[in-house]
Amino acid sequence: MARPEPFRPGPERAGPVADPELRSPAGAGGLMEVVHHRYLLKLLLRRELKARYKGSLLGLGWSYVRPAVNFGVFYFVVGVFMGMDKVIKDFPIYLFSGLVLVTLFTETLQSATRSVLHNAPLVRKVYLPRELFPSASLLVSLVHFLPALAILVAGSLSYGWRPTLPGLAGAALGLLIVVLFALGLGLLCAAATVFFHDVEQVVDIVMITVSWTVPMVYPWTHVREHAPVWVLQIWQLNPLVAAVELFHRGFWGPLSDGRIPPLPGLTARTVSALGLAFMVFFIGEGVFARLQKRFAQEM
């Protein structure tokens, strides 16, 4: 009878090989991945718009109604009843040019703050860059901003406005400041809301005050005349102040009679506001990227 062959161990079995196509649901993400997932961003944008106007007769027509009603309230209360239209020449243009930017900021920040929490089923079950949700909120707000901007341009032209290249460039910078500032704060608040749901309520309350903290219903000279110097200096640090003033210079400035002087050092304040907006944007992105790995387990 043949003797059995002695056991000789073969090569060790390799462990499971990770599939490079599989990605962890808590991946690093990043805003660059939002660019790579443009198709998903487009789908989220369509879903947000459809959900917001589902069963609505006017649909996107509400984008025209909201700014019109908001403008009417401010105009009659502040302009007519409180007499601000006698202080500021062409007050409707002054008011509306600030209102469109403030509305863009508040709508973006409020919707971005709740964007991750309101998409909890997707966050828990599907891999996709979490930054898609605040980014989609920004795009929805820009969709609503465009009709308001069209109304502003038409209204300014009816008052005799003639666009200038420096004015339009300044308005574009003001828009950039608002977009960066709102998205940065939105990313920061969206991440915080996952862990502390009260953040959403705090943001909603703070947004009520935004319209009164910028020169939208009053000229900046009122702050200089009725507030201490230190209050004026702190007030001017707000990036939204420079952004609104840039929009005023672009649309209302050519119509003004010079009774209200431009904000002193607007160029320097624009650079400072842009730098602060970029800083808030990068801080918000960094905090969001760091905390998003824990989103699924916290929901």
GUTIKOL-991779 format. One record per residue (C-alpha): residue number from 0; y, x, z. Coordinates in Angstrom, 3 decimals. Layout:
BEGIN
[NUM,[Y,X,Z]];
...
***
This chain:
BEGIN
[0,[0.000,0.000,0.000]];
[1,[3.351,1.393,-1.018]];
[2,[5.699,2.351,1.725]];
[3,[8.976,0.393,1.783]];
[4,[12.070,2.173,0.605]];
[5,[14.253,3.293,3.489]];
[6,[17.431,1.246,3.886]];
[7,[20.405,2.919,2.384]];
[8,[23.738,1.212,3.073]];
[9,[25.644,0.386,-0.054]];
[10,[29.352,0.588,-0.569]];
[11,[31.369,-1.434,1.897]];
[12,[32.500,-4.823,0.659]];
[13,[36.144,-4.975,0.088]];
[14,[38.134,-7.512,2.078]];
[15,[39.835,-10.493,0.469]];
[16,[42.309,-9.444,-2.153]];
[17,[45.643,-11.204,-1.923]];
[18,[46.525,-13.121,-5.025]];
[19,[49.912,-11.857,-6.166]];
[20,[50.683,-15.359,-7.468]];
[21,[50.310,-16.900,-3.998]];
[22,[53.423,-16.897,-1.866]];
[23,[53.976,-17.709,1.764]];
[24,[55.834,-20.940,2.479]];
[25,[58.088,-18.860,4.704]];
[26,[59.054,-16.461,1.954]];
[27,[62.238,-14.473,1.998]];
[28,[63.957,-16.782,-0.481]];
[29,[67.543,-15.797,-1.117]];
[30,[70.267,-17.147,-3.367]];
[31,[69.033,-14.954,-6.223]];
[32,[65.816,-16.984,-6.165]];
[33,[67.930,-20.111,-6.612]];
[34,[69.041,-18.642,-9.938]];
[35,[65.400,-17.966,-10.860]];
[36,[64.475,-21.548,-9.955]];
[37,[67.234,-23.233,-11.943]];
[38,[64.820,-25.916,-13.107]];
[39,[64.033,-26.924,-9.511]];
[40,[67.751,-26.928,-8.737]];
[41,[68.336,-29.287,-11.647]];
[42,[65.578,-31.588,-10.403]];
[43,[67.054,-31.629,-6.890]];
[44,[70.487,-32.389,-8.301]];
[45,[69.149,-35.321,-10.306]];
[46,[67.201,-36.597,-7.301]];
[47,[70.251,-36.405,-5.030]];
[48,[72.425,-38.284,-7.500]];
[49,[69.789,-40.940,-8.162]];
[50,[69.142,-41.444,-4.453]];
[51,[72.848,-41.732,-3.689]];
[52,[73.555,-44.307,-6.393]];
[53,[70.230,-46.150,-6.449]];
[54,[70.863,-49.879,-6.862]];
[55,[74.576,-49.269,-7.416]];
[56,[76.466,-51.153,-10.119]];
[57,[79.166,-48.501,-10.567]];
[58,[76.901,-45.454,-10.218]];
[59,[78.950,-42.310,-10.724]];
[60,[81.970,-44.585,-11.053]];
[61,[82.189,-44.371,-7.271]];
[62,[83.342,-40.785,-7.853]];
[63,[86.600,-42.304,-9.103]];
[64,[86.821,-45.044,-6.478]];
[65,[86.471,-42.765,-3.425]];
[66,[89.372,-40.416,-4.189]];
[67,[91.522,-43.347,-5.292]];
[68,[90.998,-45.218,-2.005]];
[69,[91.422,-42.051,0.054]];
[70,[94.612,-41.233,-1.804]];
[71,[95.946,-44.791,-1.373]];
[72,[95.468,-44.706,2.398]];
[73,[97.222,-41.355,2.818]];
[74,[99.997,-42.241,0.382]];
[75,[101.004,-45.537,1.952]];
[76,[100.572,-44.460,5.577]];
[77,[102.093,-40.969,5.364]];
[78,[104.169,-41.201,2.198]];
[79,[105.661,-44.690,2.368]];
[80,[105.487,-45.775,6.022]];
[81,[106.277,-42.323,7.483]];
[82,[108.716,-41.417,4.697]];
[83,[107.092,-38.193,3.500]];
[84,[107.673,-39.190,-0.141]];
[85,[111.418,-38.757,0.545]];
[86,[110.860,-35.266,1.954]];
[87,[108.545,-33.973,-0.795]];
[88,[109.494,-34.543,-4.423]];
[89,[106.642,-36.053,-6.475]];
[90,[104.670,-36.573,-3.275]];
[91,[101.705,-38.251,-5.048]];
[92,[100.940,-35.031,-6.964]];
[93,[101.464,-32.920,-3.852]];
[94,[99.113,-35.138,-1.848]];
[95,[96.386,-35.500,-4.447]];
[96,[96.290,-31.808,-5.419]];
[97,[95.436,-30.985,-1.806]];
[98,[93.172,-33.975,-1.328]];
[99,[90.748,-33.046,-4.119]];
[100,[90.124,-29.622,-2.558]];
[101,[89.791,-30.920,0.991]];
[102,[87.358,-33.605,-0.167]];
[103,[85.270,-30.987,-1.988]];
[104,[85.111,-28.873,1.164]];
[105,[84.248,-31.675,3.590]];
[106,[81.663,-33.308,1.320]];
[107,[79.943,-29.983,0.614]];
[108,[79.803,-28.928,4.250]];
[109,[78.583,-32.298,5.529]];
[110,[75.847,-32.720,2.918]];
[111,[74.759,-29.061,3.086]];
[112,[74.491,-29.247,6.882]];
[113,[71.867,-32.010,6.715]];
[114,[70.227,-30.871,3.460]];
[115,[67.307,-28.873,4.942]];
[116,[66.529,-31.325,7.729]];
[117,[66.564,-34.298,5.353]];
[118,[64.098,-32.508,3.066]];
[119,[61.614,-31.727,5.861]];
[120,[58.511,-32.935,3.919]];
[121,[59.230,-30.471,1.109]];
[122,[59.976,-27.652,3.530]];
[123,[56.679,-28.179,5.382]];
[124,[54.378,-28.581,2.381]];
[125,[55.804,-26.855,-0.695]];
[126,[57.022,-23.346,-1.349]];
[127,[60.487,-23.173,-2.842]];
[128,[63.600,-21.257,-1.872]];
[129,[65.168,-23.159,1.015]];
[130,[68.624,-22.235,-0.270]];
[131,[68.030,-24.727,-3.071]];
[132,[68.919,-27.596,-0.736]];
[133,[72.455,-26.462,0.281]];
[134,[73.047,-25.285,-3.294]];
[135,[72.126,-28.719,-4.635]];
[136,[74.552,-30.264,-2.121]];
[137,[77.323,-28.057,-3.491]];
[138,[76.530,-29.081,-7.071]];
[139,[76.592,-32.775,-6.145]];
[140,[80.019,-32.276,-4.578]];
[141,[81.232,-30.489,-7.726]];
[142,[79.979,-33.417,-9.829]];
[143,[82.202,-35.661,-7.704]];
[144,[85.056,-33.133,-7.838]];
[145,[85.322,-33.147,-11.632]];
[146,[86.450,-36.798,-11.993]];
[147,[89.047,-36.258,-9.251]];
[148,[90.278,-33.132,-11.040]];
[149,[90.551,-35.111,-14.285]];
[150,[92.653,-37.730,-12.470]];
[151,[94.862,-34.979,-11.025]];
[152,[95.452,-33.425,-14.454]];
[153,[96.240,-36.802,-16.030]];
[154,[98.576,-37.756,-13.187]];
[155,[100.371,-34.407,-13.288]];
[156,[100.894,-34.699,-17.044]];
[157,[102.384,-38.164,-16.576]];
[158,[104.931,-36.642,-14.169]];
[159,[105.917,-34.022,-16.758]];
[160,[103.698,-31.161,-15.594]];
[161,[103.198,-28.286,-18.001]];
[162,[100.399,-25.868,-17.114]];
[163,[101.113,-22.176,-16.746]];
[164,[98.608,-19.336,-16.806]];
[165,[99.558,-17.982,-13.327]];
[166,[99.394,-21.497,-11.892]];
[167,[95.970,-22.218,-13.370]];
[168,[94.682,-18.799,-12.277]];
[169,[95.902,-19.507,-8.741]];
[170,[94.231,-22.930,-8.750]];
[171,[90.964,-21.318,-9.892]];
[172,[91.198,-18.838,-7.000]];
[173,[91.813,-21.713,-4.605]];
[174,[88.708,-23.457,-5.908]];
[175,[86.660,-20.257,-5.509]];
[176,[87.826,-19.876,-1.900]];
[177,[86.768,-23.434,-1.076]];
[178,[83.364,-23.097,-2.785]];
[179,[82.497,-19.827,-1.026]];
[180,[83.797,-20.987,2.351]];
[181,[82.039,-24.368,2.180]];
[182,[78.712,-22.940,0.974]];
[183,[78.745,-20.159,3.569]];
[184,[79.442,-22.568,6.414]];
[185,[76.942,-25.005,4.895]];
[186,[74.146,-22.417,4.922]];
[187,[74.984,-21.475,8.498]];
[188,[75.118,-25.082,9.734]];
[189,[72.014,-26.105,7.755]];
[190,[69.988,-23.402,9.492]];
[191,[71.418,-24.283,12.913]];
[192,[70.744,-28.014,12.426]];
[193,[66.997,-27.377,12.107]];
[194,[66.978,-26.044,15.680]];
[195,[69.839,-28.079,17.177]];
[196,[70.267,-31.532,15.644]];
[197,[73.598,-32.005,17.417]];
[198,[75.189,-29.592,14.937]];
[199,[75.221,-32.354,12.310]];
[200,[77.249,-34.628,14.611]];
[201,[79.648,-31.826,15.539]];
[202,[80.313,-31.074,11.863]];
[203,[81.009,-34.741,11.113]];
[204,[83.545,-34.894,13.957]];
[205,[85.275,-31.635,12.976]];
[206,[85.600,-32.807,9.364]];
[207,[87.799,-35.691,10.521]];
[208,[90.478,-33.163,11.498]];
[209,[90.398,-30.994,8.364]];
[210,[92.918,-33.104,6.414]];
[211,[95.495,-32.554,9.165]];
[212,[94.991,-28.798,9.513]];
[213,[96.149,-27.953,5.977]];
[214,[99.457,-28.641,4.168]];
[215,[98.118,-31.699,2.361]];
[216,[100.141,-34.581,3.853]];
[217,[103.020,-32.412,5.085]];
[218,[104.722,-29.206,3.863]];
[219,[103.998,-25.893,5.532]];
[220,[107.655,-25.756,6.628]];
[221,[106.916,-28.543,9.143]];
[222,[104.577,-26.195,10.979]];
[223,[107.253,-23.481,10.972]];
[224,[109.890,-25.856,12.328]];
[225,[107.844,-27.735,14.938]];
[226,[105.281,-25.216,16.211]];
[227,[105.534,-21.876,18.044]];
[228,[105.344,-18.727,15.940]];
[229,[101.864,-17.872,17.228]];
[230,[100.577,-21.306,16.178]];
[231,[101.978,-20.771,12.669]];
[232,[100.303,-17.364,12.455]];
[233,[96.920,-18.729,13.526]];
[234,[97.311,-21.751,11.229]];
[235,[97.889,-19.470,8.239]];
[236,[94.592,-17.654,8.882]];
[237,[92.690,-20.756,7.752]];
[238,[91.383,-20.017,4.213]];
[239,[91.869,-23.674,3.293]];
[240,[95.620,-23.333,3.850]];
[241,[95.898,-20.669,1.147]];
[242,[93.526,-22.589,-1.151]];
[243,[95.538,-25.821,-0.897]];
[244,[98.819,-23.952,-1.412]];
[245,[97.372,-22.324,-4.545]];
[246,[96.468,-25.746,-5.905]];
[247,[99.980,-26.938,-5.064]];
[248,[101.469,-24.000,-6.952]];
[249,[99.266,-24.788,-9.936]];
[250,[99.893,-28.542,-10.230]];
[251,[102.834,-29.542,-8.050]];
[252,[104.819,-26.298,-8.155]];
[253,[106.219,-26.740,-11.714]];
[254,[107.438,-30.236,-10.694]];
[255,[109.056,-29.281,-7.365]];
[256,[112.810,-29.031,-6.962]];
[257,[112.726,-25.925,-4.781]];
[258,[113.600,-27.705,-1.524]];
[259,[110.263,-26.582,-0.095]];
[260,[109.890,-22.808,-0.522]];
[261,[106.522,-21.265,-1.303]];
[262,[104.403,-20.090,1.598]];
[263,[105.609,-16.538,2.390]];
[264,[103.249,-13.776,1.324]];
[265,[100.972,-16.163,-0.550]];
[266,[99.466,-13.318,-2.600]];
[267,[98.457,-11.358,0.504]];
[268,[97.204,-14.507,2.186]];
[269,[95.134,-15.324,-0.900]];
[270,[93.453,-11.912,-0.742]];
[271,[92.843,-12.380,2.992]];
[272,[91.466,-15.907,2.485]];
[273,[89.191,-14.756,-0.327]];
[274,[87.897,-11.888,1.802]];
[275,[87.253,-14.213,4.748]];
[276,[85.493,-16.719,2.478]];
[277,[83.218,-13.972,1.127]];
[278,[82.505,-12.774,4.671]];
[279,[81.558,-16.281,5.842]];
[280,[79.423,-16.708,2.714]];
[281,[77.436,-13.512,3.330]];
[282,[77.056,-14.240,7.047]];
[283,[75.805,-17.739,6.274]];
[284,[73.357,-16.435,3.677]];
[285,[72.088,-13.730,6.045]];
[286,[71.562,-16.098,8.974]];
[287,[69.880,-18.667,6.744]];
[288,[67.531,-16.056,5.244]];
[289,[66.604,-14.809,8.720]];
[290,[65.940,-18.222,10.254]];
[291,[64.275,-19.993,7.336]];
[292,[60.872,-18.459,8.175]];
[293,[60.782,-20.715,11.241]];
[294,[61.959,-23.928,9.532]];
[295,[58.496,-25.379,8.868]];
[296,[57.228,-24.876,12.423]];
[297,[60.415,-26.330,13.941]];
[298,[60.220,-29.539,11.860]];
***
